[in-house]
Amino acid sequence: MSALLETPHGRDQHDLVAAHAVPDSLLLLDKEERAALERWARGEAGSRSRDAMLKEAQSVGLGIERAERLCQRLLQEGWISRREELKGGNWLWKTIAWRDLRRLQGLLGITHAEQRKQARQAMLEQAWQWLHERGNVQQTLLDPDLLDELTLALKALEEDKSLRADVLEARLGLLRALAAWHDSGQQGLRRNFALYARDLTKSLSASEWRWLDALFDLERLNIASFAQVGWLSGDLVFSWQGRRLELAPLQCIGLPLDDLLVADALTAPRQWWLIENRTSFELQARQRQAGVALLWMPGRPSSAWLATVSHLLQLAPAPAWISADADPAGVDIACTVGSRWEQAGLAWEPYQMGLAQWQSTTQRWPLNAHDRRLLGVLLARPSLPASLRPLCEAMQTEGRKAEQEAWL
């Protein structure tokens, strides 16, 4: 048995400590002993009381006698010093003090506060670097709204100092998975995204879904809670192998995209009118003109929605009005959707989203960095419609944007 050095503290107290230095290796431990020692060594406290240590030992299945023996071994092997008190002729220990808590924590795989802080900082720095590099790729491939959302999400994670390291790491992984899902053109239900992100359809917890919902427009990113739906209004008649559906009696109706994609006939309207804002779409549906078919355009449309539009144009070719917000994203969306008409050899034009509407509104929403960057991309496009170029130039000059609900 190792020799112990005694340091008296008055008549009834003394400290005991091993005569040798703190060891470089950990003593042999069974499962319960290791669990108890990990409890004892967790945190930054330099000393622990006997009562607290025995209580923690019992919580992991280590009885009082075994906990006492483990404490004695820690003393003999040089990991602790021990304060003892003389009671009824017997020396009873009251507290222990760690001789090298950092070394013990390292051997047990326990990270201390400074290590956790450094690890957290390293994870965040890598995430910011990733987001910066992603933002520097060709802008036409990016959804500027997603860049905004990723930036805000990363800022929120950085500001939440209470997040455990494993939670922070998991959420940073979800940000990367969300970006990869978007960049590779994926689409599907939430279970499909969970499978894509973590190889299990139920791998995301309810709190993780709430966190994603609070920061991202998941529907826009093609992560649907339910089957995607196309909303239409007008004097349209669909047919599926002779089975007909007439829309004229209804104000508007939502039909699953999968069903629209297999329709085999559709009466052609005189004019298609696509409207981005849902409130504006419903208002116009209540007062629609004869021969005009309305289609709600859900923000930045998914590839499934765009494929459905192309199918509808094959069945019912007609020119289009496209009404989106008077902001850089709205202009980009209008051009993206309008390209489906161009591919079909049909005409389209921006409608109720030009310079006149932008100038007349009282909205004064400032452009952000992504808006300005997207404006530069739009203005550099030779294919930018002539009617939208003055709007883009005015937004760039005055640094503001507007939403179509203000006038449509």
Buried (B, 14 or more C-beta within 10 A) or exposed (E): EEEBEEEEEEEEBBBBBBEEEBBEEBBEBEEBBBBBBBBBBBEEEEEBBBEEBBEBBBEBEBEEEBBBEBBBBBBBBBBBBBBBBEEEEEBEBEBBBBBBBBBBBBBBEBBBEEBEEEBBEEBBEEBBEBBEEBBEEEBEEBBBBBBBBBBEBBEBBBEEEEBEBEBBEBBBEBBBBBBEBBBEEBBBBBBBBBBBBBEEBEEBEEEBBEBBEEBBBBBBBBBBEEEBBBBBBBBBEBBEEEEEBEBEEEEBBEBEBEBBBEBEEBBBBEBBBBBBBBEBBBEBBEEBEEEBBBBBBBBBBBEBBBBBBEBBBEBBBBEBBBBBBBBBBBBBBBBBBBEBBEEBEBEBBBBBBBBEBBEEBEBEBEBBEBBBBBBEBBBEBEEBBEEBBBBBEBBBEEBBBBBBBBBB
